[in-house]
Amino acid sequence: MPTPSNPLKAVRGTRDLLPPETALWNRVESIARSVFSRYSFGEVRTPIFEDTQLFARGVGEETDIVSKEMYTWEDRARAQSEKAQSLTLRPENTAGVVRAYIEHNLADSGQLQKLFYIGPQFRRERPQRGRYRQFWQIGAEVLGPVSSGSESPLRDAEVLEMLATLLDELGVKNWQLALNSVGSAEDRKRYAEILRQALAPIKHQLSVDNQRRAETNPLRVLDSKDPADQALIDGLPKIADFLDDSSREHFAQVSAALDACGVTYTINPRLVRGLDYYTRTTFEFTVPDGSGLGTQNALLGGGRYDGLSEMLGGPRAPGIGFAIGEDRLILTLQAQSTEQAHEPRTLNLEPTKLDAYIAPLGPERNAAALALARELRRAGLSVEVGDGTFRLKKSFEAADRVARHIVILGEDELASGILTVKTFATGVQKKIERSALVDELQRAST
Ligand code: HAM
């Protein structure tokens, strides 16, 4: 039973985002939308829950996400016409977007589809700084029939160049791009077998989690963060040595296009990523220690998934995409802004102040105050209204906290139509004709 001393709380791993922080989230999202539109992406919104099979088939049964992190439930039939169904809160959005691509026959247009999304995802992970059970992703996918150019290395490079531009426009400092190729599905399968064999004699020396992965999903051993396993992992065969010629050539062209754009990157042969649909290019953007993320330093990740559409019963539709962890992006911006306050910032992290605060003197002036607020707001100004019961000192204090100007509305002001306006930044107090107020405040806000 909830009581005043033991009230209900948000579920572990979930959080409330409140003003003024949400204003920062909105600014980040509007910069992302502006970048996406310059690169010709349109928005897609898929459901937050899907048939469990979508993730089992798309993301992979053996992945950590599917094997232990999904919120899955049996949805009961409510009518004779309905069947019970296993449903899952989406742990990621790529599988959902590819499902929508298939379901709505987007292949029929013959065009490349460039789709972006912003929304919550759900994974039952151990919560810590930068890792939540409900978290937000800003992501995008580029896919289409081969004839639309969807397989071209140009697409990979364009997506990576767009990400570099987005992070720069957001003002993220010192980001690093790590790149790898995991080859075709066959390369990957062959390499997994080679890894399994290489791991067999040394398996017992690995941490418990990695001993299991060495059997079930040997590629996952490579991106293990367990420090005790690093020396052993360094000695394992590298996937770059097992790529077929066309994957090797594809990767060389991605790298060359990035070089031509001046996007810097490092090649990390261990970057295989935790989802099974990846083929060829995989990548991650990280920020250095001290950027607010603790051990969760991956700001975003992505890669190519040339076989995913077919795995989900669709036509051949190679694709590439990424998802930014929005929670991590915000933590980074906040940490970097306090750490490097002397540098110019692209993104203003401070809450913005309202244009005006209207202070009615006495409850009889409340109605007139609301009418004045309506006039100003309809003219596009941002306005807060106090209350006639407040003493003048309290009104000034409240106004100074949230607005740039206070407009006093007393008996004299109402009778004469001449209002008293104080500007907090300068301390100047002026008398202004009511008819000139909108102009005056609009001038001050530009
Ligand atoms: P992912 O690497 O699983 O890839 O997630 C992408 C990003 O989401 C991570 O780099 C991280 O920033 C953020 N993230 C993941 N889990 C959490 C969590 N528990 N709490 C906070 N942030 C988290 C994908 O999801 C792929 N769908 C990306 C993709 C798109 N690949 C191709 N297209």
Boltz pocket constraint, residues with backbone or C-beta under 6 A from the ligand:
constraints:
  - pocket:
      binder: B
      contacts: [[A, 91], [A, 92], [A, 93], [A, 94], [A, 123], [A, 125], [A, 130], [A, 131], [A, 132], [A, 133], [A, 134], [A, 135], [A, 136], [A, 137], [A, 139], [A, 140], [A, 141], [A, 275], [A, 298], [A, 299], [A, 300], [A, 301], [A, 302], [A, 303], [A, 304], [A, 305], [A, 320], [A, 321], [A, 322], [A, 323], [A, 324], [A, 325], [A, 326], [A, 327], [A, 328]]
      max_distance: 6.0
